[in-house]
Structures are given as C-alpha cells and as structure tokens.
Amino acid sequence: MRYSRFDIDVAHPLQELLLGPGDAGVAVLVRRKGVPIGYWMEATRGAPSVSVDTLEQRIASEFGARIVAEAVREELTPRSDPLAFPSLTMAI
C-alpha cells in the first residue's frame, strides 16, 4: 500500500491533491508559514484526488485550533525589526 506524500502550507492557497494510479492514500504534513502544525494519513479508497473542500474541512477540524493559536501567538510576540529604530546622526 503506497501513500502519496504532500506538504501543505496553509499560508498559501490550497490545491487539489492528485494521486497516482497505485496510490492507496495520502500522507499530509500541514505547515503554517513553514512551521509544522500537524500530520495525518488517510486511505482514499481508489479516489484519483483529494479535493480542496475535503482538505479545508480536514485541516480545520484537525488543526484549526492550533493554526489560530499560532496566529495569535505571532501577533502578540514583539517584533525586533532593526529598521524600526530611527536613524541617528551625530555632529561634533
């Protein structure tokens, strides 16, 4: 039983997962901005693809809380941007 592997980043638009003729299912790594959020494997019972709607539902039900938590954490974490400091010129 061969499972096709997919790496999905929810920060980008989702696309249908196309399977090969010998594939029995999918193994999906879900990321948010490159950071792993979760992983799942699922038999596809001979289906040639996994639709975007199915992906959205599965990601939301399995990892939705974690994705929201990461987004909130990111918003609340202070940014250290060196360009945010004003420039300084000294004349002597």
HELIX and SHEET records of a PDB file:
HELIX    1   1 VAL A   52  LEU A   76  1                                  25    
HELIX    2   2 PRO A   82  ALA A   84  5                                   3    
SHEET    1   A 3 ARG A   2  ASP A   9  0                                        
SHEET    2   A 3 ASP A  23  ARG A  32  1                                        
SHEET    3   A 3 VAL A  35  ALA A  43 -1                                        
SHEET    1   B 2 LEU A  17  LEU A  18  0                                        
SHEET    2   B 2 SER A  49  VAL A  50 -1                                        
END                                                                             
